[in-house]
Amino acid sequence: MSGENTGYDAADIEVLEGREAVRKRPGMWVGSTGERGPHHMVFEVVGRAVNQVLVGGSGSGSGSGFVDVTLTPDGGVRVADDGPAGPFEAAGDARGPDLEALLTSFHAGPELSGRQITDVGQFRAGLFVVNALSSRLTAEARGEEARRVHEYARGVEVAPPAAMEPATGSGTTITFWPDSEIFETTQCSFAVLAERFRQVAFLNRGLGISLTDERPAGGARAVSFRFPEGVRDFVAALDAETGSGVQPDVIGFEHEDPRMAGTMEVALLWTGSRKERILGFANSRATREGGTHVDGFRDGVAAAVIAYARERGLPTRDLDPRDDRICRSLTAVVSVKLDHPEFLGATRGLLGNSEVRDCVGDAVREHLGIWFEEEPERAAEFVARILRGIHED
């Protein structure tokens, strides 16, 4: 094509920035202009609220905090939290940039990061994207001295922040309406949101999340989640889905390991089935493709089972640490929270931190080994079941 006039030069390049870029290519930021898009907007706002509560501490003094989500009859979504809320025009502090900057700029400064941060959505787009893709958005910050409200229309400021009457308690409320000019549907699924909020509550012990749907003509419906036992409750709930009707014997522990710059929370249950169900999470994000934390869990279970069998003179010639059949009857949740998680793959559903595998494996082997010693009868039953299943194959 050298020397040819293609009719295209630098003058034809369209440069889009800020809200204009977001509104021109919304799928790049929220995944879709279908139902998935509004859902991701909700997850972005809820994620910010959850992290305010978890990192900043509860404004209500309960020590755990609460996030309330409401689907309003006019198509809006209201997200309220009781975490700390600084003034709109603060310069930013250790908790990250101020609320006005997050709503109006891609470059608001460093976001909250570290093992305390919960990812509610699969990727972070930020409040700026939510604001740009909303026909209306109001943000209310409640501090010790006053309540301030800011209003936007399609990402553009309607009026400067207005100081209102003194506030009761602290927190933030963000209400937004997904823009019908952008999305094929602006309606959110109660079931989809409820399932994800339930999962986030399981993975962050003591955090409360409620969802209220005011849209039904027959009256509002609501659910509320708070799980004092964290992933232990998660595994018990997974087992309850099978309808066994038996009180589950869940084994669980928490452990911090500086080698991986993070913490782990693991719960497991041997069931009567021959199906494995192991769910992995990193910073509350589902890792559907697995990763080093799930691999480490399998390593630890296999090592503990083989060590137990050898100590008691059981036949171990058919036990291979790499044999997936050792975990075949397990239901488990493996949740790690890392300062620097590394996600791999196009969907970022695979955890890649190499050091995590040994850390989780060592901890599972140790804690499961202790449980075997403390519960010899049940340990013998579980290991015999594993050996029997392998021999029957």
C-alpha positions as CSV (number, residue, x, y, z in Angstrom):
1,M,0.0,0.0,0.0
2,S,3.1,2.2,-0.1
3,G,2.5,5.5,-1.9
4,E,-1.2,5.0,-2.1
5,N,-3.6,7.6,-0.8
6,T,-5.9,5.7,1.6
7,G,-8.0,8.9,2.4
8,Y,-7.3,8.4,6.1
9,D,-4.8,10.6,8.1
10,A,-4.3,12.1,11.5
11,A,-7.2,14.4,11.0
12,D,-9.6,11.5,10.9
13,I,-8.5,10.2,14.4
14,E,-11.2,10.8,16.9
15,V,-9.8,11.3,20.5
16,L,-12.3,10.8,23.2
17,E,-11.7,11.6,26.9
18,G,-13.4,11.5,30.2
19,R,-17.2,11.0,30.3
20,E,-17.5,11.3,26.5
21,A,-15.2,8.2,26.1
22,V,-17.3,6.3,28.7
23,R,-20.6,7.1,27.1
24,K,-19.3,6.4,23.6
25,R,-18.0,2.9,24.5
26,P,-19.9,1.8,27.6
27,G,-19.3,-1.9,27.1
28,M,-15.6,-1.3,27.6
29,W,-16.3,-0.2,31.2
30,V,-19.3,-2.2,32.4
31,G,-19.1,-5.2,30.1
32,S,-22.4,-4.8,28.2
33,T,-25.2,-2.4,27.3
34,G,-27.6,-5.3,28.2
35,E,-28.7,-6.3,31.7
36,R,-25.1,-7.0,32.8
37,G,-24.2,-3.3,32.5
38,P,-26.6,-2.0,35.1
39,H,-25.7,-4.9,37.4
40,H,-22.0,-4.0,37.2
41,M,-22.8,-0.4,38.0
42,V,-24.6,-1.6,41.2
43,F,-21.5,-3.8,42.1
44,E,-19.2,-0.8,41.6
45,V,-21.2,1.4,44.0
46,V,-21.7,-1.4,46.5
47,G,-18.0,-2.3,46.3
48,R,-17.1,1.2,47.3
49,A,-19.6,1.1,50.2
50,V,-18.4,-2.3,51.5
51,N,-14.8,-1.1,51.5
52,Q,-15.6,2.1,53.3
53,V,-17.2,0.0,56.0
54,L,-14.5,-2.7,56.2
55,V,-11.5,-0.4,56.0
56,G,-12.8,2.6,57.8
57,G,-14.7,0.8,60.5
58,S,-18.4,1.1,61.2
59,G,-19.8,4.5,61.7
60,S,-22.5,3.0,64.0
61,G,-20.0,1.7,66.4
62,S,-21.1,-1.9,66.0
63,G,-17.6,-2.9,64.7
64,S,-18.9,-4.7,61.6
65,G,-20.9,-2.3,59.6
66,F,-23.9,-2.5,57.2
67,V,-24.7,-1.7,53.6
68,D,-28.3,-1.2,52.5
69,V,-29.2,-1.5,48.8
70,T,-32.7,-0.5,47.5
71,L,-34.2,-0.9,44.1
72,T,-36.6,2.1,43.8
73,P,-40.0,2.1,41.9
74,D,-38.7,4.7,39.4
75,G,-35.8,2.5,38.3
76,G,-33.1,3.9,40.6
77,V,-30.7,2.2,42.9
78,R,-29.9,3.6,46.3
79,V,-26.8,2.3,48.2
80,A,-26.3,3.5,51.8
81,D,-23.5,2.6,54.2
82,D,-22.6,3.5,57.8
83,G,-18.9,3.8,57.2
84,P,-16.8,7.0,57.6
85,A,-17.5,9.8,55.0
86,G,-15.3,12.8,54.6
87,P,-16.4,16.1,53.0
88,F,-16.8,16.1,49.2
89,E,-13.9,18.5,48.7
90,A,-11.4,16.9,51.0
91,A,-7.8,16.6,49.7
92,G,-7.9,12.9,50.2
93,D,-6.2,10.9,53.0
94,A,-5.0,7.4,53.8
95,R,-8.5,6.1,52.9
96,G,-8.1,7.2,49.3
97,P,-9.4,10.2,47.3
98,D,-12.5,12.2,48.3
99,L,-15.9,11.4,47.0
100,E,-16.2,14.3,44.6
101,A,-12.9,13.3,42.9
102,L,-14.1,9.7,42.5
103,L,-17.3,10.8,40.9
104,T,-15.8,13.3,38.5
105,S,-12.4,12.1,37.4
106,F,-10.6,9.0,36.1
107,H,-7.5,10.3,37.8
108,A,-8.7,10.9,41.3
109,G,-5.6,9.4,42.9
110,P,-4.7,6.0,44.3
111,E,-7.7,3.9,45.1
112,L,-8.0,1.7,48.2
113,S,-5.9,-1.4,47.8
114,G,-4.6,-4.3,49.9
115,R,-5.9,-7.4,51.5
116,Q,-8.8,-5.5,53.2
117,I,-10.3,-4.6,49.9
118,T,-13.3,-6.5,48.6
119,D,-14.0,-6.8,44.9
120,V,-17.8,-7.0,44.5
121,G,-17.6,-6.9,40.6
122,Q,-15.2,-8.8,38.4
123,F,-13.3,-5.7,37.5
124,R,-13.1,-2.1,38.8
125,A,-14.5,0.7,36.7
126,G,-14.9,3.2,39.4
127,L,-17.6,5.7,40.5
128,F,-16.7,8.0,37.6
129,V,-18.0,5.5,35.1
130,V,-21.2,4.9,37.1
131,N,-21.8,8.7,37.1
132,A,-21.1,9.1,33.4
133,L,-23.6,6.2,32.5
134,S,-26.4,7.4,34.8
135,S,-29.1,9.8,33.7
136,R,-29.1,11.1,37.3
137,L,-26.9,10.6,40.3
138,T,-27.0,12.0,43.8
139,A,-24.4,11.5,46.4
140,E,-24.9,12.3,50.1
141,A,-22.1,12.4,52.6
142,R,-22.9,12.4,56.3
143,G,-20.2,13.6,58.7
144,E,-20.0,14.6,62.3
145,E,-21.1,18.2,61.6
146,A,-23.2,18.3,58.5
147,R,-24.8,16.5,55.6
148,R,-23.7,17.5,52.1
149,V,-25.5,16.5,48.8
150,H,-24.1,16.7,45.3
151,E,-26.2,16.1,42.1
152,Y,-25.2,15.1,38.6
153,A,-26.9,14.5,35.3
154,R,-25.0,12.1,32.9
155,G,-21.8,12.9,34.7
156,V,-22.1,16.6,34.6
157,E,-22.5,18.6,37.8
158,V,-26.0,20.1,38.3
159,A,-25.1,22.3,41.2
160,P,-22.2,22.7,43.7
161,P,-22.3,20.5,46.8
162,A,-25.0,21.8,49.2
163,A,-24.6,21.8,52.9
164,M,-27.7,20.5,54.7
165,E,-28.9,20.2,58.3
166,P,-26.6,18.4,60.8
167,A,-26.4,14.7,60.1
168,T,-27.1,11.8,62.4
169,G,-24.2,9.4,62.4
170,S,-21.8,9.1,59.4
171,G,-21.9,7.4,56.1
172,T,-22.6,7.8,52.4
173,T,-25.7,7.3,50.2
174,I,-25.4,7.2,46.5
175,T,-28.5,7.0,44.3
176,F,-28.3,6.6,40.6
177,W,-30.5,5.8,37.6
178,P,-28.9,3.8,34.7
179,D,-29.3,5.8,31.5
180,S,-31.9,4.5,29.2
181,E,-30.1,6.2,26.3
182,I,-27.2,3.8,26.9
183,F,-28.7,0.6,28.1
184,E,-31.1,-1.8,26.4
185,T,-32.7,-2.3,29.9
186,T,-32.1,-0.4,33.1
187,Q,-33.8,-3.0,35.3
188,C,-31.7,-5.1,37.7
189,S,-32.5,-8.6,38.7
190,F,-33.3,-9.0,42.4
191,A,-32.1,-12.6,42.3
192,V,-28.7,-11.8,40.6
193,L,-27.9,-9.0,43.1
194,A,-29.1,-11.0,46.1
195,E,-26.9,-14.0,45.3
196,R,-23.8,-11.9,44.9
197,F,-24.4,-9.9,48.1
198,R,-25.0,-13.1,50.0
199,Q,-21.6,-14.4,48.7
200,V,-19.8,-11.2,49.7
201,A,-21.4,-11.4,53.2
202,F,-20.1,-15.0,53.6
203,L,-16.6,-13.9,52.6
204,N,-16.5,-11.0,55.0
205,R,-17.5,-12.3,58.3
206,G,-19.8,-10.0,60.3
207,L,-20.5,-7.6,57.4
208,G,-24.2,-6.9,56.9
209,I,-25.8,-6.4,53.5
210,S,-29.5,-5.9,52.8
211,L,-31.4,-5.7,49.5
212,T,-34.8,-4.3,49.2
213,D,-36.9,-4.3,46.1
214,E,-39.6,-1.6,46.1
215,R,-40.7,-2.2,42.5
216,P,-43.3,-5.1,42.8
217,A,-46.9,-3.8,42.7
218,G,-47.8,-6.3,45.5
219,G,-45.4,-4.8,48.0
220,A,-41.7,-4.7,48.7
221,R,-39.5,-7.8,49.1
222,A,-36.3,-7.8,51.1
223,V,-33.4,-10.0,52.1
224,S,-30.6,-9.4,54.6
225,F,-27.3,-11.2,55.1
226,R,-24.8,-11.4,57.9
227,F,-22.7,-14.5,58.7
228,P,-20.8,-14.6,62.0
229,E,-18.9,-17.7,61.0
230,G,-17.9,-16.5,57.6
231,V,-16.8,-19.3,55.2
232,R,-17.9,-22.0,57.7
233,D,-21.4,-20.7,57.2
234,F,-20.8,-20.7,53.4
235,V,-19.8,-24.4,53.4
236,A,-22.8,-25.3,55.6
237,A,-25.1,-23.4,53.2
238,L,-23.6,-25.2,50.2
239,D,-24.2,-28.5,51.9
240,A,-27.8,-27.5,52.8
241,E,-28.5,-27.1,49.0
242,T,-28.1,-30.8,48.7
243,G,-31.0,-31.4,51.0
244,S,-29.2,-33.9,53.2
245,G,-31.0,-32.6,56.3
246,V,-28.0,-33.6,58.5
247,Q,-26.1,-31.0,60.6
248,P,-22.8,-30.6,58.8
249,D,-19.5,-31.2,60.4
250,V,-17.6,-28.2,59.0
251,I,-13.8,-27.9,59.5
252,G,-12.5,-24.4,59.2
253,F,-9.6,-22.1,60.1
254,E,-8.0,-18.7,59.4
255,H,-4.3,-18.1,59.0
256,E,-2.0,-15.3,58.1
257,D,1.2,-15.9,56.2
258,P,3.7,-13.1,55.5
259,R,5.2,-15.2,52.7
260,M,2.1,-14.4,50.6
261,A,1.4,-11.0,52.1
262,G,-2.1,-12.0,53.0
263,T,-4.5,-14.1,54.9
264,M,-6.6,-17.2,54.2
265,E,-9.9,-18.5,55.4
266,V,-10.7,-22.1,54.6
267,A,-13.6,-24.3,55.4
268,L,-14.3,-27.9,54.3
269,L,-16.8,-30.7,54.7
270,W,-16.6,-34.3,53.7
271,T,-20.0,-35.3,52.3
272,G,-21.6,-38.6,51.4
273,S,-21.5,-37.9,47.7
274,R,-18.8,-38.6,45.2
275,K,-18.9,-35.1,43.8
276,E,-16.3,-32.5,44.5
277,R,-17.3,-28.8,45.0
278,I,-14.4,-26.5,45.8
279,L,-14.9,-22.8,45.4
280,G,-12.0,-20.4,45.3
281,F,-12.0,-16.6,46.0
282,A,-9.3,-13.9,46.0
283,N,-10.1,-10.6,47.7
284,S,-13.8,-11.8,47.5
285,R,-13.6,-12.2,43.8
286,A,-14.7,-15.6,42.5
287,T,-11.8,-17.4,40.7
288,R,-13.9,-19.8,38.6
289,E,-10.8,-21.2,36.9
290,G,-9.1,-21.9,40.2
291,G,-5.5,-20.9,40.8
292,T,-2.7,-21.3,43.2
293,H,-4.9,-21.1,46.3
294,V,-7.1,-24.0,45.1
295,D,-4.1,-26.0,44.0
296,G,-2.5,-25.4,47.5
297,F,-5.7,-26.6,49.2
298,R,-5.7,-29.8,47.2
299,D,-2.0,-30.3,48.1
300,G,-2.7,-29.8,51.8
301,V,-5.6,-32.2,52.0
302,A,-3.7,-34.9,50.1
303,A,-0.6,-34.5,52.4
304,A,-2.7,-34.6,55.6
305,V,-4.7,-37.7,54.4
306,I,-1.5,-39.6,53.3
307,A,0.3,-38.7,56.5
308,Y,-2.6,-39.9,58.6
309,A,-2.9,-43.2,56.7
310,R,0.8,-43.9,57.0
311,E,0.9,-43.2,60.8
312,R,-1.9,-45.8,61.3
313,G,-0.4,-48.4,59.0
314,L,-3.1,-48.1,56.4
315,P,-2.3,-49.1,52.8
316,T,-1.0,-46.0,51.0
317,R,0.3,-47.5,47.7
318,D,-2.8,-46.2,45.9
319,L,-2.6,-42.8,47.4
320,D,-0.9,-40.3,45.1
321,P,-0.7,-36.6,46.2
322,R,-1.7,-35.6,42.7
323,D,-4.8,-37.8,42.7
324,D,-7.9,-35.6,42.5
325,R,-9.9,-38.5,43.9
326,I,-8.7,-37.6,47.4
327,C,-10.8,-34.5,47.4
328,R,-13.7,-36.0,45.4
329,S,-16.2,-36.0,48.3
330,L,-15.3,-32.6,49.6
331,T,-17.3,-29.4,49.7
332,A,-14.9,-26.5,50.4
333,V,-14.4,-22.7,50.2
334,V,-10.9,-21.4,49.9
335,S,-10.7,-17.6,50.4
336,V,-7.5,-15.6,50.3
337,K,-7.0,-11.9,50.8
338,L,-3.8,-10.6,49.4
339,D,-2.1,-7.2,49.3
340,H,-1.1,-7.8,45.7
341,P,-3.3,-10.4,44.0
342,E,-2.3,-11.4,40.4
343,F,-5.2,-12.5,38.2
344,L,-4.6,-14.3,35.0
345,G,-6.6,-15.0,31.8
346,A,-8.9,-12.9,29.8
347,T,-11.7,-13.1,32.4
348,R,-9.3,-12.7,35.4
349,G,-10.8,-15.8,36.9
350,L,-7.4,-17.5,37.7
351,L,-5.2,-16.6,40.7
352,G,-1.5,-16.6,39.7
353,N,0.5,-15.7,42.8
354,S,3.0,-18.6,42.9
355,E,3.8,-18.2,46.6
356,V,0.2,-18.8,47.6
357,R,0.2,-22.5,46.7
358,D,2.8,-23.5,49.3
359,C,1.3,-21.1,52.0
360,V,-2.2,-22.6,51.6
361,G,-0.9,-26.1,51.3
362,D,1.2,-25.9,54.5
363,A,-1.7,-24.4,56.5
364,V,-4.3,-26.9,55.3
365,R,-1.9,-29.8,56.0
366,E,-1.2,-28.5,59.5
367,H,-4.8,-27.6,60.5
368,L,-6.3,-30.7,59.0
369,G,-3.7,-32.9,60.7
370,I,-4.5,-31.3,64.1
371,W,-8.2,-32.0,63.5
372,F,-7.5,-35.6,62.6
373,E,-5.7,-36.0,66.0
374,E,-8.5,-34.3,67.9
375,E,-11.3,-36.3,66.1
376,P,-9.8,-39.8,65.6
377,E,-13.1,-41.6,65.0
378,R,-14.3,-39.2,62.3
379,A,-10.8,-38.9,60.8
380,A,-10.7,-42.7,60.5
381,E,-14.1,-42.7,58.8
382,F,-13.2,-40.0,56.3
383,V,-9.8,-41.6,55.3
384,A,-11.4,-45.0,55.0
385,R,-14.0,-43.6,52.7
386,I,-11.3,-42.1,50.5
387,L,-9.3,-45.3,50.4
388,R,-12.5,-47.3,49.6
389,G,-13.5,-44.9,46.8
390,I,-10.1,-45.1,45.2
391,H,-10.0,-49.0,45.4
392,E,-13.5,-49.2,43.9
393,D,-12.5,-47.2,40.8
